């Protein structure tokens, strides 16, 4: 029963996070930052822009991690599950970019998809390296504890 609730928790967490991504990409207007650009120094404005661009790396990498947590809550992590999690995260990133074609003030960008891929790869590397090879890492221990009942 405990395994069921743990798995259900991670499934709901992943669905809520996917909804957050969808809502954020539907309502965020990058042009709204232009209004505050005159009150900020150029370096601060560029820093904000860089942070928004780097958000793709984190956003879809974190989605990959959420999906991995669902798999880990069901048992030992297998290679096919890592690949499935990456495909789902990337597929959702592509669907989100296509969705942005129909959202005013947003657009489809291959550059954003490349950033999504990089973010997913970085999180894959962190999970793969820490879960399988670094038994002493805190992150690896935490990932392994998710599988314990």
Backbone as numpy.savetxt, mean C-alpha at the origin, in Angstrom:
# Nx Ny Nz CAx CAy CAz Cx Cy Cz
-11.50 -20.93 16.52 -12.32 -19.73 16.52 -11.46 -18.47 16.52
-10.35 -18.53 17.28 -9.45 -17.38 17.35 -8.84 -17.07 15.98
-8.50 -18.14 15.24 -7.95 -17.99 13.89 -8.97 -17.29 12.99
-10.23 -17.65 13.10 -11.29 -17.03 12.30 -11.35 -15.52 12.55
-11.33 -15.11 13.82 -11.42 -13.69 14.14 -10.16 -12.93 13.71
-9.01 -13.57 13.83 -7.77 -12.93 13.39 -7.80 -12.73 11.88
-8.20 -13.76 11.16 -8.30 -13.66 9.70 -9.34 -12.63 9.29
-10.48 -12.65 9.95 -11.54 -11.69 9.65 -11.06 -10.26 9.90
-10.32 -10.06 10.99 -9.78 -8.73 11.29 -8.90 -8.23 10.16
-7.96 -9.08 9.70 -7.04 -8.65 8.65 -7.74 -8.48 7.30
-8.76 -9.27 7.04 -9.54 -9.10 5.80 -10.27 -7.76 5.83
-10.91 -7.46 6.95 -11.63 -6.18 7.08 -10.67 -5.00 7.04
-9.50 -5.15 7.67 -8.48 -4.10 7.63 -8.07 -3.81 6.18
-7.85 -4.86 5.43 -7.44 -4.71 4.02 -8.55 -4.05 3.20
-9.78 -4.46 3.39 -10.90 -3.87 2.65 -11.06 -2.40 3.01
-10.96 -2.08 4.30 -11.06 -0.67 4.72 -9.93 0.16 4.14
-8.73 -0.40 4.10 -7.60 0.34 3.53 -7.80 0.56 2.03
-8.32 -0.45 1.34 -8.61 -0.28 -0.09 -9.67 0.80 -0.30
-10.67 0.84 0.57 -11.70 1.88 0.48 -11.08 3.25 0.73
-10.16 3.34 1.69 -9.47 4.60 1.97 -8.70 5.08 0.73
-7.99 4.17 0.07 -7.25 4.54 -1.15 -8.22 5.08 -2.20
-9.34 4.39 -2.39 -10.32 4.78 -3.41 -10.90 6.17 -3.10
-11.28 6.37 -1.86 -11.87 7.66 -1.46 -10.85 8.78 -1.59
-9.64 8.51 -1.13 -8.58 9.52 -1.22 -8.32 9.92 -2.67
-8.27 8.93 -3.56 -8.00 9.27 -4.96 -9.22 9.90 -5.64
-10.39 9.74 -5.06 -11.60 10.34 -5.63 -11.77 11.80 -5.24
-11.29 12.17 -4.06 -11.60 13.50 -3.54 -10.40 14.42 -3.37
-9.19 13.90 -3.46 -8.03 14.77 -3.30 -7.80 15.55 -4.58
-7.71 16.85 -4.44 -7.47 17.74 -5.58 -6.07 18.33 -5.45
-5.11 17.84 -6.24 -3.74 18.37 -6.14 -3.66 19.87 -6.44
-4.61 20.36 -7.23 -4.62 21.79 -7.55 -4.98 22.65 -6.34
-5.56 22.03 -5.31 -5.89 22.80 -4.11 -4.64 23.30 -3.39
-3.52 22.68 -3.65 -2.27 23.11 -3.04 -1.73 24.39 -3.66
-2.19 24.69 -4.86 -1.73 25.91 -5.54 -2.12 27.14 -4.72
-3.29 27.08 -4.11 -3.76 28.21 -3.31 -2.87 28.54 -2.13
-2.25 27.55 -1.55 -1.38 27.81 -0.41 0.08 28.00 -0.82
0.37 27.79 -2.09 1.77 27.88 -2.54 2.34 29.28 -2.37
1.52 30.29 -2.45 2.03 31.65 -2.32 2.43 31.96 -0.87
1.84 31.25 0.10 2.17 31.51 1.50 3.30 30.62 2.01
3.77 29.67 1.20 4.84 28.77 1.61 6.11 29.08 0.83
7.23 28.79 1.43 8.49 28.95 0.69 8.54 27.88 -0.40
9.32 28.15 -1.40 9.43 27.21 -2.53 9.92 25.84 -2.08
10.87 25.81 -1.16 11.41 24.53 -0.71 10.36 23.71 0.05
9.54 24.36 0.86 8.47 23.65 1.58 7.44 23.12 0.59
7.09 23.92 -0.40 6.11 23.50 -1.40 6.65 22.31 -2.20
7.93 22.33 -2.56 8.54 21.21 -3.27 8.59 19.96 -2.39
8.84 20.16 -1.10 8.87 19.04 -0.16 7.48 18.39 -0.06
6.44 19.20 -0.02 5.07 18.67 0.02 4.78 17.88 -1.26
5.19 18.43 -2.40 4.99 17.73 -3.68 5.73 16.41 -3.73
6.97 16.40 -3.24 7.74 15.16 -3.22 7.09 14.13 -2.30
6.59 14.58 -1.16 5.93 13.67 -0.23 4.68 13.06 -0.86
3.93 13.85 -1.61 2.73 13.33 -2.27 3.10 12.30 -3.35
4.19 12.55 -4.05 4.63 11.59 -5.07 5.14 10.31 -4.42
5.85 10.44 -3.31 6.35 9.26 -2.61 5.23 8.47 -1.93
4.09 9.10 -1.76 2.96 8.41 -1.13 2.56 7.16 -1.91
2.75 7.17 -3.24 2.44 5.99 -4.05 3.30 4.81 -3.61
4.56 5.08 -3.33 5.45 4.00 -2.89 4.91 3.37 -1.63
4.51 4.20 -0.70 4.03 3.71 0.58 2.63 3.13 0.48
1.77 3.81 -0.25 0.34 3.45 -0.29 0.10 2.03 -0.80
0.68 1.68 -1.92 0.42 0.36 -2.48 1.35 -0.70 -1.91
2.49 -0.30 -1.38 3.32 -1.23 -0.62 2.61 -1.65 0.65
1.95 -0.70 1.29 1.19 -1.00 2.50 -0.01 -1.89 2.19
-0.62 -1.69 1.03 -1.71 -2.58 0.60 -1.17 -4.01 0.44
0.00 -4.15 -0.17 0.63 -5.47 -0.29 0.82 -6.09 1.09
1.31 -5.30 2.04 1.52 -5.80 3.40 0.21 -6.24 4.05
-0.86 -5.48 3.84 -2.17 -5.87 4.39 -2.61 -7.21 3.83
-2.42 -7.41 2.55 -2.81 -8.68 1.92 -1.94 -9.82 2.46
-0.66 -9.56 2.65 0.24 -10.55 3.24 -0.24 -10.92 4.64
-0.68 -9.94 5.41 -1.18 -10.22 6.76 -2.41 -11.13 6.72
-3.26 -10.95 5.71 -4.40 -11.86 5.56 -3.89 -13.28 5.35
-2.94 -13.45 4.44 -2.39 -14.78 4.19 -1.69 -15.36 5.42
-0.93 -14.53 6.12 -0.23 -15.00 7.32 -1.21 -15.41 8.41
-2.34 -14.73 8.49 -3.32 -15.09 9.51 -3.96 -16.45 9.23
-3.80 -16.93 8.01 -4.35 -18.24 7.64 -3.32 -19.36 7.77
-2.06 -19.02 7.99 -1.02 -20.04 8.11 0.30 -19.55 7.56
1.17 -20.49 7.30 2.52 -20.19 6.82 2.47 -19.52 5.44
3.34 -18.54 5.26 3.39 -17.79 3.99 4.10 -18.61 2.92
3.48 -18.69 1.77 4.05 -19.44 0.65 4.34 -18.48 -0.50
5.19 -18.92 -1.40 5.60 -18.07 -2.53 4.40 -17.65 -3.37
3.48 -18.57 -3.64 2.32 -18.21 -4.47 1.48 -17.13 -3.80
1.47 -17.10 -2.46 0.71 -16.07 -1.76 1.39 -14.71 -1.89
2.73 -14.71 -1.85 3.46 -13.45 -2.06 3.18 -12.89 -3.45
3.20 -13.77 -4.45 2.93 -13.34 -5.82 1.49 -12.86 -5.95
0.56 -13.60 -5.36 -0.86 -13.21 -5.41 -1.08 -11.85 -4.76
-0.44 -11.63 -3.61 -0.57 -10.34 -2.93 -0.03 -9.20 -3.79
1.10 -9.43 -4.45 1.69 -8.41 -5.33 0.78 -8.13 -6.52
0.23 -9.18 -7.11 -0.66 -9.01 -8.27 -1.94 -8.26 -7.88
-2.51 -8.61 -6.72 -3.71 -7.92 -6.26 -3.42 -6.44 -5.99
-2.31 -6.16 -5.30 -1.95 -4.77 -4.99 -1.70 -3.97 -6.27
-0.96 -4.55 -7.20 -0.70 -3.85 -8.46 -1.98 -3.70 -9.29
-2.79 -4.75 -9.34 -4.06 -4.67 -10.06 -4.95 -3.57 -9.51
-4.97 -3.46 -8.18 -5.77 -2.40 -7.57 -5.20 -1.03 -7.90
-3.87 -0.93 -7.96 -3.24 0.34 -8.34 -3.61 0.74 -9.77
-3.63 -0.24 -10.66 -4.00 0.03 -12.06 -5.48 0.43 -12.16
-6.33 -0.30 -11.45 -7.76 0.04 -11.45 -7.97 1.44 -10.89
-7.22 1.79 -9.84 -7.33 3.13 -9.26 -6.89 4.20 -10.26
-5.83 3.93 -11.01 -5.39 4.90 -12.03 -6.44 5.05 -13.13
-7.04 3.96 -13.56 -8.10 4.03 -14.57 -9.29 4.80 -14.02
-9.61 4.54 -12.75 -10.71 5.26 -12.09 -10.46 6.76 -12.10
-9.20 7.16 -11.97 -8.88 8.59 -11.93 -9.11 9.28 -13.27
-9.23 8.51 -14.36 -9.58 9.10 -15.65 -10.95 9.77 -15.59
-11.82 9.27 -14.73 -13.20 9.74 -14.65 -13.44 10.68 -13.46
-12.37 11.04 -12.78 -12.49 11.94 -11.63 -11.98 13.31 -12.06
-12.80 14.36 -11.87 -12.32 15.70 -12.22 -11.03 16.02 -11.47
-10.13 16.72 -12.07 -8.86 17.18 -11.54 -7.85 16.04 -11.29
-8.16 14.82 -11.72 -7.22 13.70 -11.59 -6.94 13.15 -12.98
-5.89 12.35 -13.12 -5.56 11.79 -14.42 -4.85 10.45 -14.26
-4.85 9.67 -15.33 -4.14 8.40 -15.39 -2.67 8.70 -15.61
-1.80 7.96 -14.92 -0.37 8.20 -15.09 0.40 6.89 -15.01
1.15 6.60 -16.07 2.03 5.42 -16.04 3.12 5.59 -14.99
3.52 6.83 -14.77 4.52 7.10 -13.73 4.04 6.69 -12.36
2.74 6.90 -12.09 2.17 6.47 -10.81 2.17 4.95 -10.70
1.90 4.27 -11.79 1.92 2.80 -11.77 3.33 2.30 -11.50
4.32 2.95 -12.10 5.72 2.58 -11.83 6.05 2.78 -10.35
5.58 3.88 -9.77 5.80 4.11 -8.34 5.09 3.06 -7.50
3.91 2.64 -7.93 3.19 1.58 -7.23 4.01 0.28 -7.25
4.56 -0.04 -8.41 5.38 -1.25 -8.56 6.60 -1.19 -7.65
7.26 -0.05 -7.62 8.44 0.10 -6.77 8.05 -0.07 -5.30
6.96 0.55 -4.89 6.51 0.42 -3.50 6.17 -1.01 -3.14
5.49 -1.71 -4.03 5.15 -3.11 -3.79 6.42 -3.94 -3.70
7.38 -3.68 -4.59 8.64 -4.42 -4.57 9.40 -4.18 -3.26
9.46 -2.94 -2.80 10.17 -2.62 -1.55 9.52 -3.35 -0.38
8.20 -3.33 -0.30 7.52 -4.03 0.78 7.67 -5.55 0.64
7.67 -6.06 -0.61 7.92 -7.48 -0.82 9.30 -7.84 -0.28
10.30 -7.03 -0.61 11.66 -7.29 -0.16 11.73 -7.27 1.36
11.07 -6.30 2.00 11.08 -6.24 3.46 10.42 -7.47 4.08
9.27 -7.87 3.56 8.56 -9.04 4.08 9.38 -10.29 3.83
9.83 -10.48 2.59 10.56 -11.68 2.21 11.86 -11.82 3.00
12.60 -10.74 3.08 13.89 -10.77 3.78 13.70 -10.99 5.27
12.77 -10.28 5.89 12.59 -10.37 7.33 11.82 -11.62 7.75
10.91 -12.08 6.93 10.11 -13.25 7.32 10.93 -14.53 7.17
11.69 -14.62 6.09 12.40 -15.86 5.81 13.84 -15.90 6.30
14.55 -14.79 6.19 15.99 -14.85 6.39 16.50 -14.19 7.66
15.81 -13.21 8.19 16.28 -12.51 9.39 15.40 -12.91 10.57
15.68 -14.03 11.11 14.85 -14.55 12.20 14.93 -13.66 13.44
16.00 -12.87 13.56 16.17 -12.04 14.76 15.52 -10.66 14.64
15.04 -10.30 13.47 14.48 -8.96 13.30 13.12 -8.84 13.99
12.85 -7.67 14.55 11.57 -7.44 15.23 10.41 -7.54 14.24
10.61 -7.00 13.05 9.56 -7.04 12.04 9.29 -8.49 11.63
10.35 -9.28 11.43 10.18 -10.69 11.07 9.49 -11.46 12.18
9.85 -11.19 13.43 9.18 -11.85 14.56 7.70 -11.49 14.59
7.41 -10.21 14.35 6.02 -9.76 14.35 5.23 -10.46 13.24
5.83 -10.55 12.04 5.16 -11.24 10.93 4.90 -12.71 11.27
5.89 -13.36 11.87 5.72 -14.77 12.24 4.68 -14.95 13.34
4.58 -14.00 14.25 3.59 -14.09 15.33 2.17 -14.00 14.81
1.98 -13.36 13.68 0.64 -13.28 13.10 0.13 -14.67 12.77
1.04 -15.56 12.41 0.63 -16.92 12.04 0.31 -17.78 13.26
0.81 -17.41 14.43 0.56 -18.24 15.60 -0.89 -18.10 16.05
-1.45 -19.18 16.51 -2.86 -19.20 16.91 -2.99 -18.95 18.40
